[in-house]
């Protein structure tokens, strides 16, 4: 058997407690726990979180930029006028064309012609020029 030395044998161990858990945030916010920490002399900081727990959207610079743009420029774009719409429809029907056929002749989609005839389109001078050429009508400038 091995022999032991006859020196001083001491233990330098600290006890380990396994039952303690880390305090949760809810427990730390409890008024009793806050008061107890203040009485014990611990540093307690109260931070107000702005609009915490609400569904409000943060107002950012994008909202202000949009308002600024609306004041300097018109918010809605100008659409095709009623006179132009009716002129396109009458000329197309006089030539006995469908919207799809007219669109094919001006190298645009049928939806573009439909938008012009319904008044949803923003006038594009190039498209109006193509329509004038194919339909033989005047769409730009003053209509008579």
C-alpha positions as a printed Julia matrix, in Angstrom:
144×3 Matrix{Float64}:
   0.0    0.0     0.0
   1.14   3.47   -0.68
   1.99   5.49    2.29
   0.73   8.98    2.97
   2.83  11.86    3.96
   2.39  13.11    7.47
   1.82  16.81    6.5
  -1.21  19.0     7.29
  -4.19  18.0     5.25
  -6.75  20.75    4.81
  -9.61  21.25    2.44
  -9.89  24.46    0.51
 -13.31  23.79   -0.89
 -16.27  26.17   -0.98
 -19.79  24.79   -0.75
 -21.75  24.62   -4.02
 -25.47  25.38   -3.76
 -27.47  23.81   -6.55
 -30.96  24.88   -5.56
 -30.62  28.62   -6.27
 -31.89  29.88   -9.6
 -31.18  33.09  -11.43
 -33.85  35.71  -10.7
 -36.26  36.3   -13.56
 -36.96  39.75  -14.97
 -40.53  39.62  -13.7
 -39.29  38.95  -10.17
 -36.83  41.84  -10.4
 -39.59  44.27  -11.47
 -41.78  43.33   -8.53
 -42.26  46.4    -6.26
 -41.39  44.35   -3.16
 -38.07  43.26   -4.68
 -37.28  46.83   -5.78
 -38.0   48.22   -2.3
 -35.91  45.48   -0.71
 -32.99  46.3    -3.05
 -33.28  50.02   -2.23
 -33.24  49.27    1.51
 -30.2   47.04    1.07
 -28.4   49.92   -0.69
 -28.2   48.36   -4.13
 -28.15  50.52   -7.24
 -31.64  50.65   -8.78
 -32.23  52.28  -12.16
 -35.67  53.01  -13.6
 -35.77  53.35  -17.38
 -38.98  54.35  -19.15
 -39.42  52.6   -22.45
 -41.34  54.82  -24.82
 -44.46  53.24  -26.31
 -43.53  49.85  -24.89
 -46.32  47.32  -25.11
 -48.32  49.28  -27.67
 -49.06  48.62  -31.3
 -48.2   52.12  -32.44
 -45.85  52.4   -35.36
 -42.79  54.51  -34.88
 -42.98  57.78  -36.76
 -39.77  57.97  -38.68
 -38.19  60.24  -41.22
 -39.98  58.48  -44.09
 -43.34  59.86  -42.96
 -41.97  63.37  -42.8
 -40.33  63.0   -46.23
 -43.64  61.87  -47.74
 -45.45  64.88  -46.24
 -42.77  67.18  -47.59
 -43.07  65.65  -51.07
 -46.86  66.04  -51.02
 -46.58  69.73  -50.2
 -44.09  70.46  -52.99
 -45.47  68.12  -55.67
 -49.0   66.95  -56.47
 -49.74  63.65  -54.72
 -51.87  62.12  -57.51
 -50.64  61.78  -61.06
 -52.78  63.12  -63.86
 -54.81  60.43  -65.62
 -56.06  60.24  -69.19
 -58.93  62.66  -69.71
 -62.46  61.69  -70.75
 -62.11  63.33  -74.17
 -59.0   61.31  -75.01
 -60.58  58.06  -73.76
 -63.69  58.5   -75.9
 -61.65  59.54  -78.93
 -59.51  56.37  -78.69
 -62.61  54.16  -78.3
 -64.5   55.77  -81.21
 -61.51  55.6   -83.55
 -60.77  51.98  -82.64
 -64.39  50.93  -83.13
 -64.59  52.86  -86.42
 -61.65  50.81  -87.7
 -63.34  47.63  -86.34
 -60.38  46.63  -84.16
 -60.26  44.95  -80.78
 -58.09  46.26  -77.99
 -55.71  43.34  -78.49
 -55.33  44.08  -82.22
 -54.69  47.77  -81.55
 -52.13  46.87  -78.88
 -50.35  44.58  -81.33
 -50.16  47.37  -83.93
 -48.59  49.83  -81.46
 -46.3   47.19  -79.86
 -47.85  47.46  -76.4
 -49.78  45.07  -74.19
 -53.58  44.87  -74.5
 -53.82  46.0   -70.88
 -52.2   49.34  -71.83
 -54.92  50.03  -74.4
 -57.56  49.01  -71.88
 -56.07  51.34  -69.28
 -56.1   54.25  -71.75
 -59.71  53.59  -72.72
 -60.87  53.24  -69.1
 -58.93  56.29  -67.88
 -56.64  54.46  -65.44
 -53.43  55.16  -67.37
 -51.02  58.03  -66.8
 -50.57  59.64  -70.23
 -47.33  58.73  -71.95
 -46.51  60.89  -74.97
 -44.84  58.01  -76.83
 -47.88  55.75  -76.49
 -50.22  58.59  -77.46
 -48.1   59.25  -80.57
 -48.34  55.56  -81.58
 -52.11  55.61  -81.05
 -52.44  58.79  -83.13
 -50.47  57.23  -85.98
 -52.43  53.95  -86.06
 -55.91  55.44  -85.45
 -55.42  58.61  -87.54
 -56.79  60.88  -84.82
 -55.37  63.72  -82.74
 -54.97  62.82  -79.04
 -52.4   65.36  -77.85
 -52.9   69.11  -77.57
 -56.35  70.71  -77.8
 -59.0   68.35  -79.12
 -61.89  69.65  -81.19
